[in-house]
C-alpha cells in the first residue's frame, strides 16, 4: 500500500507507536549490556562471561523483535500479529535484487578483504568441519536477522508515513547504528574487535539499501532478514572496515538507480499490519 492510500483499518499501528518501540528496544538491549559494563564482576559471577553466543546477548539482539511483537499484539491483537507475520512470506522482487543478495554482497566482502590486506582467509577454510560450519550458519540465522521484525517490520513503515524513503532509511540507519554502541564497549562481543565509526557509517548505508529493497518487495520482512544474514554470513572474510566503506558506495549506487522512488513517498510501504483477513 502506498502513502497516497488512506489507512482506514482501525487496528493499524499508529505512528506514535514508534516511541514505545524505541523505548523497549533500547531499554532492553542497553539495560542488559549496561549491567555487564558497569557491574562486570557481579554479572559474570551470576551469568558467566558475556559472549556473542550468550543467551543474554541473544535477548539483547532480539529487543527490536520483542518490542514489535508487544506493540502489534497490544494494538491489533493476535489476529493483527498473525497478519503482520504474513509479511515474512513476501519474497517477490526483481532478479537484480536477488543477484545483489547472493552475488553482490559476497563479492563486496571478498573484494574488501583483498583491499584490506590481500588475504581472504587466514587459513584455507575458516571451519575445520562441516558440522562447525553448519552450527555457525544456524547461529547467524537465528540472531541478527531476527532484528528485522522490528527495524524493517515496524519502524521503517512508520517512518515512511512521514518521510520519503531516503530520509526514512537514513533516520533508521542512525538509530540502528547507535543502538549497537554498547556492544562495542564489551569484550567478548563480535563488535568488540571493530571500530565503531566505520560500523556506524556502514549501518546507515545498509539501512538506505535495505529501504529500497523493502519497498521493491512490497514490505517484505523475509528479504531484509536475508540481507541481514548475508551481512553476518560466517563464510565471508573479515574485511572491516573496508566492507563498510564499500557499502557506502553501494548505497550511493542504489539511491541513484532508484532515485525516482527514493525521493518521494508514492510507492513507499507504510503498512505494519496488512489489511484483510488471514
MIFIKE-189320 format. One line per 3 residues: number of its first residue (from 0); their letters; for each residue y, z, x of N, C-alpha, C, O, CB. Coordinates in steps of 0.1 Angstrom, whole numbers, plus 5000, padded with zeros to 4 digits. Last residue first. Glycine has a CB too. Example, Ala and Ser with C-alpha at 12.3 -4.5 7.8 and 13.67 -1.06 7.14 Angstrom:
2
1 = SA = 4978/5071/5128/4989/5071/5137/5000/5079/5129/5011/5080/5134/4994/5057/5141  4943/5078/5132/4955/5078/5123/4967/5078/5132/4967/5085/5142/4955/5090/5113
END
This chain:
278
277 = XXX = 4869/5076/4932/4858/5075/4942/4845/5071/4936/4835/5069/4943/4857/5088/4950  4897/5058/4917/4885/5068/4916/4876/5065/4928/4875/5054/4933/4878/5066/4903  4930/5055/4930/4918/5051/4924/4907/5061/4924/4909/5072/4930/4913/5038/4930
274 = XXX = 4947/5055/4962/4946/5056/4947/4933/5052/4942/4925/5045/4949/4958/5048/4941  4941/5074/4992/4941/5062/4985/4941/5064/4969/4934/5074/4965/4930/5053/4989  4962/5097/5007/4951/5097/4998/4951/5083/4990/4960/5081/4982/4951/5109/4988
271 = XXX = 4983/5086/5021/4973/5095/5028/4961/5095/5020/4950/5094/5025/4979/5110/5029  5001/5056/5024/4993/5065/5016/4984/5074/5025/4978/5069/5034/4984/5056/5006  5015/5038/5039/5022/5051/5037/5013/5061/5028/5017/5072/5026/5035/5049/5030
268 = XXX = 5017/5013/5061/5008/5020/5053/5013/5034/5052/5015/5042/5061/4994/5020/5060  5042/4987/5060/5037/5000/5066/5028/5007/5056/5031/5008/5044/5049/5009/5069  5053/4964/5052/5039/4964/5053/5033/4977/5059/5022/4978/5063/5033/4952/5060
265 = XXX = 5081/4971/5053/5075/4964/5041/5060/4964/5041/5054/4966/5030/5079/4949/5042  5096/4983/5072/5086/4991/5065/5078/4984/5054/5071/4990/5046/5092/5004/5060  5102/4968/5104/5105/4970/5090/5093/4977/5083/5082/4977/5088/5109/4957/5083
262 = XXX = 5093/4966/5130/5107/4970/5128/5111/4970/5113/5123/4972/5110/5116/4961/5136  5067/4957/5130/5070/4970/5136/5084/4975/5133/5087/4987/5134/5068/4969/5151  5066/4932/5119/5060/4943/5111/5064/4956/5117/5064/4966/5110/5045/4942/5110
259 = XXX = 5078/4916/5139/5082/4914/5125/5077/4926/5116/5085/4930/5107/5077/4902/5119  5065/4922/5163/5079/4927/5161/5083/4926/5146/5091/4933/5142/5088/4918/5170  5040/4920/5175/5041/4925/5161/5055/4929/5157/5057/4937/5148/5031/4937/5160
256 = XXX = 5045/4912/5201/5037/4903/5192/5037/4907/5178/5034/4899/5169/5023/4903/5198  5061/4934/5209/5067/4921/5209/5059/4911/5200/5064/4904/5192/5067/4915/5223  5043/4955/5207/5055/4955/5199/5061/4941/5198/5065/4937/5187/5066/4965/5205
253 = XXX = 5025/4947/5227/5020/4949/5213/5032/4948/5203/5032/4942/5193/5013/4962/5211  5040/4948/5250/5035/4935/5245/5031/4936/5230/5033/4926/5223/5023/4931/5254  5046/4975/5251/5057/4966/5250/5052/4952/5245/5059/4946/5236/5064/4964/5264
250 = XXX = 5020/4985/5254/5028/4988/5242/5039/4979/5240/5042/4974/5229/5033/5003/5243  5013/4976/5279/5005/4971/5268/5013/4974/5255/5013/4965/5246/4992/4978/5267  5031/4990/5295/5032/4976/5295/5025/4970/5282/5030/4961/5276/5026/4970/5307
247 = XXX = 5020/5016/5289/5034/5013/5286/5036/4998/5285/5043/4993/5276/5044/5019/5297  4995/5014/5299/4996/5014/5285/5011/5012/5281/5013/5007/5270/4991/5028/5280  5001/5015/5326/4995/5002/5321/4997/5002/5306/4999/4991/5300/4981/5000/5325
244 = XXX = 5007/5041/5329/5018/5031/5331/5013/5018/5325/5022/5010/5320/5022/5030/5345  4982/5052/5326/4992/5055/5316/5004/5045/5317/5009/5041/5307/4997/5069/5319  4968/5042/5348/4964/5037/5335/4975/5040/5324/4977/5032/5315/4951/5044/5331
241 = XXX = 4980/5055/5369/4983/5041/5368/4979/5036/5354/4985/5027/5348/4976/5033/5378  4977/5081/5377/4985/5079/5365/4987/5064/5361/4994/5061/5352/4998/5086/5366  4943/5078/5366/4956/5085/5365/4964/5083/5378/4958/5085/5389/4953/5100/5361
238 = XXX = 4918/5067/5365/4929/5058/5370/4943/5064/5369/4953/5058/5369/4929/5045/5364  4885/5071/5367/4898/5079/5367/4909/5071/5373/4908/5068/5385/4896/5093/5374  4867/5045/5349/4871/5053/5361/4883/5061/5359/4892/5058/5350/4872/5044/5373
235 = XXX = 4847/5048/5319/4858/5043/5326/4862/5051/5338/4860/5063/5338/4871/5041/5316  4827/5062/5307/4823/5051/5316/4835/5046/5324/4833/5039/5334/4817/5040/5308  4837/5081/5290/4833/5085/5303/4828/5074/5312/4827/5077/5324/4821/5095/5301
232 = XXX = 4866/5074/5272/4852/5069/5274/4848/5073/5288/4855/5070/5298/4852/5054/5273  4891/5080/5262/4883/5091/5269/4869/5086/5274/4862/5095/5278/4883/5103/5261  4899/5057/5250/4908/5063/5259/4901/5074/5268/4905/5076/5280/4920/5070/5252
229 = XXX = 4879/5053/5232/4880/5044/5244/4889/5050/5254/4888/5047/5266/4885/5030/5239  4885/5072/5213/4872/5073/5221/4873/5064/5233/4869/5069/5244/4860/5069/5212  4908/5061/5203/4909/5074/5210/4896/5076/5218/4897/5081/5230/4910/5085/5199
226 = XXX = 4897/5038/5190/4907/5037/5201/4908/5049/5210/4908/5049/5222/4921/5033/5195  4882/5051/5171/4875/5043/5181/4885/5040/5193/4880/5041/5204/4871/5029/5175  4903/5062/5156/4894/5071/5163/4886/5063/5174/4883/5069/5184/4884/5077/5152
223 = XXX = 4916/5038/5147/4923/5047/5156/4914/5057/5163/4916/5060/5175/4934/5055/5149  4893/5030/5131/4897/5022/5142/4906/5030/5152/4904/5029/5164/4905/5010/5138  4891/5051/5110/4880/5047/5119/4885/5040/5132/4881/5044/5143/4870/5039/5112
220 = XXX = 4913/5051/5094/4911/5062/5104/4901/5059/5114/4902/5064/5126/4907/5075/5096  4933/5024/5083/4920/5029/5088/4922/5042/5096/4931/5043/5104/4913/5018/5095  4955/5012/5071/4954/5026/5071/4941/5032/5075/4937/5043/5071/4957/5031/5057
217 = XXX = 4951/4984/5075/4953/4989/5062/4951/5004/5061/4946/5009/5051/4945/4982/5052  4951/4974/5101/4937/4978/5095/4939/4984/5081/4929/4990/5076/4930/4986/5104  4977/4972/5107/4969/4960/5106/4956/4962/5100/4950/4953/5094/4968/4954/5120
214 = XXX = 4984/4999/5109/4989/4991/5098/4981/4978/5096/4979/4974/5085/5004/4988/5100  4969/5006/5132/4967/5014/5119/4972/5005/5107/4965/5004/5097/4975/5027/5120  4979/4990/5152/4965/4988/5147/4963/4995/5134/4956/4989/5125/4956/4995/5158
211 = XXX = 5005/5000/5153/5003/4986/5150/4989/4984/5145/4987/4977/5135/5006/4977/5162  4998/5026/5161/5006/5024/5149/5004/5010/5144/5002/5008/5132/5020/5028/5151  4987/5022/5186/4978/5026/5175/4985/5025/5162/4978/5022/5152/4973/5040/5177
208 = XXX = 5010/5017/5201/4999/5007/5200/4991/5010/5188/4988/5001/5180/4991/5006/5213  5024/5041/5199/5030/5029/5194/5019/5018/5191/5020/5011/5181/5041/5024/5203  5006/5058/5212/5009/5060/5198/5015/5048/5191/5013/5045/5180/5019/5072/5196
205 = XXX = 5007/5048/5238/4994/5047/5230/4997/5048/5215/4992/5041/5207/4984/5057/5234  5033/5057/5244/5029/5043/5244/5017/5040/5236/5017/5031/5228/5027/5038/5259  5030/5085/5243/5039/5078/5234/5036/5063/5233/5037/5058/5222/5054/5080/5240
202 = XXX = 5010/5088/5263/5007/5092/5249/5017/5085/5239/5013/5080/5229/5008/5107/5248  5024/5080/5286/5013/5072/5281/5009/5075/5267/5006/5066/5259/5001/5075/5290  5042/5100/5288/5047/5087/5286/5036/5078/5281/5038/5069/5272/5053/5081/5299
199 = XXX = 5024/5121/5292/5033/5121/5281/5038/5107/5278/5038/5103/5266/5045/5131/5283  5012/5114/5316/5004/5115/5304/5012/5114/5292/5009/5108/5282/4996/5128/5305  5034/5115/5334/5027/5102/5331/5019/5102/5318/5018/5093/5311/5019/5098/5343
196 = XXX = 5039/5144/5330/5049/5133/5327/5042/5120/5325/5045/5113/5314/5060/5132/5338  5016/5158/5339/5020/5158/5325/5029/5146/5322/5027/5140/5312/5027/5171/5321  4989/5148/5359/5003/5151/5358/5008/5149/5344/5004/5139/5338/5011/5142/5368
193 = XXX = 4956/5164/5358/4965/5153/5356/4979/5158/5357/4982/5170/5357/4963/5146/5343  4938/5185/5358/4938/5177/5370/4948/5165/5369/4950/5158/5379/4925/5171/5373  4940/5196/5333/4945/5204/5344/4946/5196/5357/4953/5199/5366/4936/5216/5346
190 = XXX = 4928/5181/5313/4942/5178/5316/4947/5185/5328/4957/5181/5334/4950/5181/5304  4903/5193/5309/4904/5179/5315/4918/5176/5320/4920/5169/5330/4899/5169/5305  4903/5227/5320/4905/5217/5310/4906/5203/5317/4910/5202/5328/4918/5220/5302
187 = XXX = 4903/5242/5344/4890/5241/5336/4891/5230/5325/4881/5226/5320/4886/5254/5331  4934/5259/5342/4923/5253/5350/4911/5252/5341/4908/5261/5333/4921/5261/5363  4961/5252/5322/4949/5259/5323/4939/5252/5332/4936/5240/5329/4943/5262/5309
184 = XXX = 4982/5236/5316/4985/5249/5323/4973/5257/5326/4974/5268/5331/4995/5257/5315  4975/5215/5301/4979/5212/5315/4981/5225/5323/4982/5224/5335/4991/5203/5315  4973/5226/5276/4961/5223/5283/4963/5219/5298/4954/5221/5306/4954/5211/5276
181 = XXX = 5000/5228/5267/4993/5240/5272/4980/5237/5280/4976/5244/5289/4990/5249/5260  5006/5199/5259/5011/5206/5271/5004/5218/5275/5001/5219/5287/5025/5210/5267  4998/5185/5237/4988/5187/5248/4993/5196/5259/4985/5199/5268/4984/5173/5253
178 = XXX = 5021/5182/5222/5011/5191/5217/5000/5194/5228/4994/5205/5228/5004/5185/5205  5035/5161/5234/5039/5175/5237/5029/5185/5232/5028/5196/5238/5052/5178/5229  5021/5139/5224/5021/5142/5238/5024/5156/5241/5018/5163/5249/5030/5133/5245
175 = XXX = 5027/5142/5196/5013/5142/5201/5012/5145/5216/5003/5153/5220/5006/5128/5199  5054/5140/5196/5048/5152/5191/5034/5153/5197/5030/5164/5201/5047/5151/5175  5057/5114/5207/5064/5125/5213/5057/5138/5209/5054/5147/5217/5079/5125/5210
172 = XXX = 5043/5099/5188/5038/5099/5202/5044/5111/5209/5038/5117/5218/5042/5087/5209  5058/5102/5165/5045/5108/5165/5040/5109/5180/5033/5119/5183/5035/5100/5157  5080/5087/5174/5082/5101/5170/5068/5108/5171/5067/5119/5177/5088/5102/5156
169 = XXX = 5068/5062/5178/5075/5069/5189/5076/5084/5186/5073/5092/5194/5089/5063/5191  5059/5056/5152/5050/5056/5163/5056/5064/5175/5049/5072/5181/5046/5043/5167  5083/5055/5138/5073/5065/5134/5063/5067/5145/5059/5078/5148/5066/5060/5121
166 = XXX = 5095/5034/5150/5101/5047/5152/5091/5058/5148/5091/5068/5154/5114/5048/5144  5078/5013/5143/5081/5015/5157/5087/5029/5159/5083/5036/5169/5092/5005/5162  5077/5014/5114/5066/5018/5123/5069/5020/5137/5063/5029/5143/5056/5007/5122
163 = XXX = 5107/5031/5101/5100/5018/5105/5088/5022/5114/5089/5032/5122/5109/5008/5111  5105/5061/5082/5109/5054/5094/5101/5041/5095/5090/5040/5090/5107/5062/5106  5096/5073/5059/5110/5075/5062/5114/5065/5073/5126/5062/5074/5112/5089/5066
160 = XXX = 5069/5067/5057/5077/5067/5044/5092/5068/5047/5100/5064/5039/5072/5079/5035  5059/5071/5082/5063/5057/5078/5069/5056/5065/5074/5045/5061/5051/5048/5079  5052/5098/5081/5064/5094/5089/5069/5080/5085/5080/5077/5085/5061/5094/5104
157 = XXX = 5029/5096/5066/5040/5103/5061/5053/5099/5068/5063/5097/5062/5038/5118/5062  5012/5081/5082/5016/5075/5069/5028/5083/5063/5037/5077/5057/5005/5075/5059  5010/5100/5105/5016/5087/5106/5020/5081/5092/5032/5076/5091/5007/5077/5113
154 = XXX = 4997/5124/5094/5011/5124/5100/5018/5110/5100/5029/5109/5096/5011/5130/5114  4971/5116/5085/4981/5123/5076/4995/5121/5082/5004/5116/5074/4978/5137/5075  4956/5100/5103/4951/5102/5089/4962/5107/5080/4963/5103/5068/4940/5112/5089
151 = XXX = 4968/5101/5127/4969/5089/5120/4964/5090/5106/4968/5082/5097/4961/5078/5127  4965/5130/5131/4976/5122/5136/4978/5109/5128/4989/5107/5122/4974/5119/5151  4941/5139/5116/4954/5145/5114/4965/5135/5118/4974/5133/5110/4955/5157/5122
148 = XXX = 4920/5123/5124/4921/5127/5110/4934/5133/5106/4939/5132/5095/4910/5137/5106  4922/5122/5151/4928/5111/5143/4928/5114/5128/4936/5108/5121/4921/5098/5146  4908/5142/5163/4922/5144/5161/4928/5134/5152/4938/5137/5145/4930/5143/5175
145 = XXX = 4883/5131/5168/4885/5139/5156/4899/5142/5153/4903/5144/5141/4877/5152/5157  4885/5120/5194/4886/5111/5182/4888/5119/5169/4894/5113/5160/4875/5102/5181  4879/5143/5211/4892/5137/5209/4894/5129/5197/4904/5130/5190/4895/5129/5221
142 = XXX = 4849/5149/5201/4860/5157/5205/4873/5150/5202/4878/5151/5190/4859/5161/5220  4827/5133/5197/4830/5144/5187/4841/5153/5191/4843/5164/5185/4817/5152/5185  4827/5115/5218/4828/5110/5204/4832/5121/5194/4839/5118/5184/4816/5103/5200
139 = XXX = 4822/5131/5240/4835/5124/5239/4838/5119/5225/4849/5120/5220/4835/5112/5248  4797/5140/5235/4807/5150/5235/4821/5143/5234/4830/5148/5228/4807/5158/5248  4784/5115/5237/4784/5123/5224/4795/5133/5224/4802/5134/5214/4770/5130/5222
136 = XXX = 4788/5108/5263/4793/5099/5253/4794/5107/5239/4804/5106/5232/4784/5087/5251  4774/5129/5277/4789/5127/5279/4795/5118/5268/4806/5121/5263/4791/5120/5292  4748/5123/5268/4754/5136/5264/4770/5135/5266/4777/5140/5257/4749/5148/5273
133 = XXX = 4744/5098/5280/4743/5100/5265/4750/5113/5261/4758/5112/5251/4729/5100/5260  4745/5105/5307/4755/5095/5301/4755/5097/5286/4766/5097/5280/4751/5081/5305  4723/5121/5309/4736/5127/5312/4747/5118/5306/4757/5123/5301/4738/5128/5327
130 = XXX = 4703/5103/5302/4705/5115/5294/4719/5121/5296/4726/5124/5287/4694/5125/5296  4703/5085/5323/4707/5080/5310/4710/5092/5301/4719/5091/5293/4696/5071/5304  4717/5100/5353/4706/5097/5344/4711/5092/5331/4723/5094/5328/4697/5110/5342
127 = XXX = 4739/5104/5368/4726/5103/5376/4714/5100/5367/4703/5099/5371/4724/5115/5384  4770/5087/5365/4760/5095/5359/4746/5093/5366/4742/5082/5369/4759/5093/5344  4787/5068/5378/4791/5082/5377/4781/5092/5370/4784/5104/5370/4804/5083/5369
124 = XXX = 4774/5048/5404/4775/5050/5389/4778/5065/5387/4772/5073/5394/4761/5046/5382  4781/5048/5431/4777/5036/5424/4778/5036/5409/4781/5027/5403/4763/5031/5429  4810/5070/5433/4796/5067/5435/4792/5054/5428/4800/5049/5420/4787/5079/5430
121 = XXX = 4836/5067/5426/4833/5074/5438/4819/5072/5442/4815/5072/5454/4836/5089/5437  4845/5036/5413/4837/5048/5411/4835/5054/5425/4833/5047/5435/4824/5045/5404  4866/5019/5423/4864/5021/5409/4856/5033/5406/4860/5041/5397/4857/5008/5403
118 = XXX = 4891/5019/5446/4877/5024/5444/4875/5027/5429/4882/5035/5423/4875/5038/5452  4917/5011/5450/4907/5002/5453/4893/5006/5451/4883/4999/5453/4908/4997/5467  4936/5028/5441/4931/5030/5455/4920/5021/5458/4913/5022/5469/4926/5044/5456
115 = XXX = 4951/5020/5419/4952/5034/5424/4947/5035/5438/4953/5043/5446/4944/5043/5415  4943/4994/5414/4957/4997/5418/4958/5011/5425/4966/5013/5434/4967/4995/5407  4918/5000/5404/4919/4992/5416/4933/4994/5422/4935/4995/5434/4917/4977/5413
112 = XXX = 4924/5014/5381/4917/5021/5392/4918/5013/5405/4919/5019/5416/4902/5022/5388  4936/4994/5366/4944/5005/5371/4938/5013/5382/4944/5017/5391/4948/5015/5359  4914/4979/5361/4925/4973/5368/4934/4984/5374/4938/4983/5385/4933/4964/5360
109 = XXX = 4899/4997/5345/4894/4992/5358/4904/4986/5367/4905/4988/5379/4882/4982/5356  4917/5000/5323/4913/5012/5332/4907/5007/5345/4911/5013/5356/4902/5020/5325  4919/4974/5313/4931/4982/5317/4928/4993/5326/4935/4996/5336/4938/4987/5305
106 = XXX = 4893/4968/5307/4900/4960/5318/4912/4968/5323/4916/4968/5335/4904/4946/5313  4889/4986/5285/4882/4987/5298/4888/4980/5310/4889/4985/5321/4868/4982/5296  4909/4975/5267/4910/4988/5272/4902/4990/5285/4907/4996/5295/4906/4998/5262
103 = XXX = 4899/4948/5263/4912/4950/5269/4914/4964/5275/4919/4966/5286/4923/4949/5258  4874/4951/5251/4876/4944/5263/4889/4947/5270/4889/4950/5282/4875/4929/5261  4875/4966/5228/4863/4966/5236/4863/4959/5249/4855/4960/5257/4852/4960/5227
100 = XXX = 4902/4965/5218/4894/4977/5218/4883/4977/5228/4881/4987/5236/4889/4980/5204  4908/4938/5220/4916/4947/5228/4908/4961/5229/4908/4967/5240/4930/4950/5221  4890/4927/5202/4890/4923/5217/4897/4933/5225/4893/4936/5236/4896/4909/5218
97 = XXX = 4899/4939/5179/4886/4942/5184/4884/4938/5199/4878/4945/5207/4875/4936/5176  4924/4925/5178/4924/4940/5179/4910/4944/5184/4909/4953/5193/4927/4947/5166  4916/4899/5174/4924/4902/5186/4924/4917/5188/4923/4922/5200/4938/4897/5184
94 = XXX = 4904/4899/5149/4895/4898/5161/4903/4902/5174/4897/4907/5183/4889/4884/5163  4920/4922/5127/4919/4909/5134/4909/4910/5146/4907/4921/5151/4932/4904/5138  4900/4943/5106/4912/4940/5112/4910/4927/5120/4900/4921/5118/4917/4951/5122
91 = XXX = 4881/4966/5087/4886/4952/5089/4899/4951/5095/4909/4958/5092/4886/4945/5075  4873/4991/5082/4870/4986/5096/4876/4972/5098/4876/4967/5109/4856/4986/5098  4872/5021/5065/4880/5008/5067/4879/5003/5081/4882/5010/5091/4895/5011/5064
88 = XXX = 4860/5045/5063/4852/5033/5061/4859/5020/5063/4853/5009/5062/4845/5034/5047  4879/5064/5064/4871/5063/5076/4861/5051/5075/4855/5047/5085/4862/5076/5077  4890/5064/5039/4897/5056/5049/4889/5055/5062/4892/5047/5071/4911/5062/5052
85 = XXX = 4875/5082/5025/4871/5068/5024/4878/5059/5034/4874/5048/5037/4873/5062/5010  4889/5105/5028/4878/5103/5037/4873/5088/5036/4866/5084/5046/4867/5112/5035  4905/5104/5005/4911/5103/5019/4900/5100/5029/4903/5091/5038/4918/5117/5023
82 = XXX = 4886/5110/4986/4893/5097/4986/4899/5094/4999/4899/5083/5005/4903/5096/4975  4880/5136/4993/4869/5126/4993/4875/5112/4994/4871/5103/5001/4859/5127/4982  4904/5148/4987/4899/5148/5001/4888/5138/5003/4888/5131/5013/4893/5162/5004
79 = XXX = 4906/5144/4960/4916/5138/4969/4911/5137/4983/4913/5128/4990/4929/5145/4968  4885/5160/4951/4885/5146/4949/4894/5138/4958/4891/5128/4963/4888/5143/4934  4894/5185/4959/4882/5180/4965/4881/5165/4963/4877/5157/4972/4870/5186/4960
76 = XXX = 4931/5184/4960/4918/5189/4955/4906/5182/4963/4908/5174/4972/4916/5187/4941  4956/5178/4968/4949/5168/4960/4935/5172/4955/4928/5165/4948/4948/5155/4967  4965/5201/4981/4974/5193/4973/4967/5184/4963/4970/5183/4952/4983/5185/4982
73 = XXX = 4944/5213/4994/4953/5222/4987/4961/5213/4977/4963/5217/4965/4962/5229/4996  4933/5191/5007/4925/5198/4997/4934/5207/4988/4932/5207/4976/4914/5207/5004  4954/5185/5025/4949/5175/5015/4941/5182/5004/4943/5179/4992/4941/5164/5021
70 = XXX = 4956/5208/5040/4968/5203/5032/4963/5194/5021/4968/5195/5010/4978/5196/5041  4931/5210/5052/4936/5221/5044/4947/5216/5035/4947/5219/5023/4942/5232/5054  4928/5185/5066/4919/5189/5055/4924/5200/5046/4923/5199/5034/4905/5193/5062
67 = XXX = 4950/5188/5084/4950/5177/5074/4940/5180/5063/4944/5178/5051/4947/5164/5080  4941/5210/5100/4954/5210/5093/4954/5200/5081/4958/5203/5070/4966/5208/5102  4918/5199/5111/4917/5211/5103/4930/5212/5094/4929/5215/5082/4915/5224/5111
64 = XXX = 4929/5178/5127/4920/5175/5116/4919/5187/5106/4919/5185/5094/4906/5172/5121  4945/5193/5145/4951/5183/5136/4942/5180/5124/4947/5178/5113/4955/5171/5144  4924/5210/5157/4935/5216/5150/4942/5205/5140/4944/5209/5129/4945/5222/5159
61 = XXX = 4904/5203/5175/4902/5199/5161/4914/5204/5152/4914/5201/5140/4890/5206/5156  4912/5214/5199/4913/5200/5197/4912/5196/5182/4919/5186/5178/4902/5193/5205  4906/5241/5193/4920/5237/5196/4922/5222/5194/4931/5218/5188/4924/5241/5210
58 = XXX = 4878/5238/5191/4886/5243/5179/4900/5239/5181/4907/5235/5171/4884/5258/5178  4872/5231/5217/4869/5222/5206/4877/5226/5194/4883/5217/5187/4854/5221/5203  4879/5255/5229/4886/5243/5233/4884/5232/5222/4894/5225/5218/4882/5237/5247
55 = XXX = 4859/5271/5219/4873/5274/5215/4882/5262/5219/4892/5260/5212/4878/5286/5222  4836/5260/5231/4838/5260/5216/4852/5262/5212/4857/5256/5203/4829/5270/5209  4841/5241/5260/4840/5254/5254/4843/5253/5239/4851/5245/5235/4851/5264/5260
52 = XXX = 4844/5218/5275/4832/5219/5265/4831/5232/5258/4822/5234/5251/4819/5216/5273  4865/5222/5292/4866/5212/5282/4855/5211/5272/4856/5205/5262/4867/5198/5289  4866/5258/5293/4864/5245/5299/4866/5235/5288/4868/5238/5276/4850/5244/5306
49 = XXX = 4874/5292/5300/4877/5280/5291/4874/5267/5299/4880/5265/5310/4891/5281/5286  4849/5316/5306/4860/5307/5311/4861/5295/5302/4851/5289/5298/4857/5303/5326  4843/5340/5279/4839/5331/5290/4850/5322/5294/4860/5320/5287/4826/5323/5287
46 = XXX = 4850/5357/5259/4846/5344/5255/4841/5335/5267/4835/5325/5264/4857/5337/5248  4856/5382/5273/4850/5382/5260/4843/5368/5256/4832/5368/5251/4861/5384/5249  4866/5375/5298/4855/5385/5297/4848/5385/5283/4836/5388/5282/4861/5399/5300
43 = XXX = 4886/5357/5292/4874/5353/5300/4862/5363/5299/4851/5359/5298/4878/5351/5314  4904/5373/5278/4897/5362/5271/4885/5358/5279/4875/5354/5272/4907/5351/5270  4911/5392/5299/4905/5396/5286/4898/5385/5279/4887/5388/5274/4916/5402/5277
40 = XXX = 4922/5374/5318/4911/5383/5321/4904/5388/5308/4891/5388/5308/4916/5395/5329  4943/5360/5305/4931/5353/5310/4919/5362/5313/4908/5359/5309/4934/5346/5323  4965/5360/5286/4955/5371/5287/4942/5366/5293/4932/5367/5287/4953/5377/5273
37 = XXX = 4980/5337/5289/4987/5350/5290/4977/5362/5291/4981/5372/5296/4997/5352/5279  4961/5316/5286/4972/5316/5296/4977/5329/5299/4979/5333/5311/4983/5306/5291  4945/5323/5265/4938/5321/5278/4949/5320/5289/4946/5324/5301/4930/5308/5278
34 = XXX = 4964/5324/5245/4957/5336/5248/4950/5335/5261/4949/5345/5269/4946/5338/5237  4972/5297/5244/4982/5308/5249/4974/5321/5252/4978/5327/5262/4993/5310/5238  4951/5285/5232/4953/5282/5246/4963/5293/5252/4962/5296/5264/4959/5268/5249
31 = XXX = 4953/5294/5206/4941/5296/5213/4944/5295/5228/4940/5304/5236/4930/5286/5209  4980/5286/5199/4976/5300/5199/4963/5303/5207/4963/5313/5215/4974/5304/5184  4979/5258/5201/4987/5266/5211/4983/5281/5211/4984/5287/5221/5002/5264/5208
28 = XXX = 4961/5254/5179/4958/5249/5192/4966/5257/5203/4960/5262/5212/4962/5234/5194  4974/5267/5157/4960/5270/5160/4957/5266/5175/4951/5274/5182/4951/5262/5151  5001/5258/5158/4998/5272/5158/4984/5275/5162/4981/5284/5170/5000/5278/5144
25 = XXX = 5000/5230/5157/5005/5237/5169/5001/5251/5169/4997/5256/5180/5020/5235/5170  4988/5228/5131/4983/5220/5143/4987/5227/5156/4979/5229/5165/4988/5206/5142  5004/5243/5114/4989/5247/5116/4984/5240/5129/4977/5247/5136/4981/5242/5104
22 = XXX = 5028/5230/5117/5027/5244/5120/5013/5248/5122/5010/5256/5131/5033/5252/5108  5022/5204/5110/5026/5207/5123/5025/5221/5127/5021/5225/5138/5040/5202/5126  5016/5209/5082/5007/5202/5091/5010/5205/5106/5001/5209/5113/5007/5187/5089
19 = XXX = 5040/5220/5072/5028/5228/5074/5018/5222/5083/5010/5229/5090/5022/5232/5060  5055/5194/5075/5059/5207/5082/5047/5216/5083/5045/5221/5094/5070/5214/5074  5044/5174/5060/5044/5173/5075/5047/5186/5082/5042/5189/5093/5054/5162/5079
16 = XXX = 5048/5179/5034/5036/5184/5040/5035/5183/5055/5027/5189/5061/5024/5177/5033  5070/5164/5027/5073/5178/5032/5060/5184/5037/5061/5195/5044/5079/5186/5021  5059/5141/5016/5064/5141/5029/5066/5154/5035/5064/5157/5047/5077/5133/5030
13 = XXX = 5029/5149/4996/5044/5147/4998/5048/5147/5013/5041/5153/5021/5052/5158/4990  5001/5131/4987/5006/5141/4996/5021/5139/4999/5025/5128/5003/4998/5141/5010  4994/5126/4953/4997/5120/4966/5003/5131/4974/5010/5140/4969/5006/5108/4965
10 = XXX = 4988/5133/4927/4981/5141/4938/4984/5135/4952/4978/5139/4961/4966/5140/4935  5001/5116/4911/5007/5130/4912/5000/5138/4922/5005/5148/4926/5005/5136/4898  5009/5084/4921/4998/5094/4919/5003/5108/4921/5009/5111/4932/4987/5090/4930
7 = XXX = 5030/5068/4927/5030/5074/4913/5019/5084/4912/5019/5092/4902/5029/5064/4903  5049/5054/4948/5038/5064/4949/5039/5072/4936/5046/5081/4934/5039/5073/4961  5057/5020/4946/5060/5034/4942/5048/5042/4943/5037/5039/4938/5066/5034/4927
4 = XXX = 5061/4998/4973/5054/5002/4961/5057/5017/4958/5058/5025/4968/5039/4999/4962  5073/4994/4997/5080/4989/4985/5074/4993/4972/5080/4993/4962/5081/4974/4986  5055/5002/5016/5066/5011/5013/5073/5007/5000/5079/5015/4993/5076/5013/5024
1 = XX = 5022/4991/5006/5034/4990/5014/5045/5000/5009/5043/5006/4998/5040/4977/5014  4988/5000/5008/5000/5000/5000/5012/5000/5009/5013/5008/5018/5000/5012/4990
END
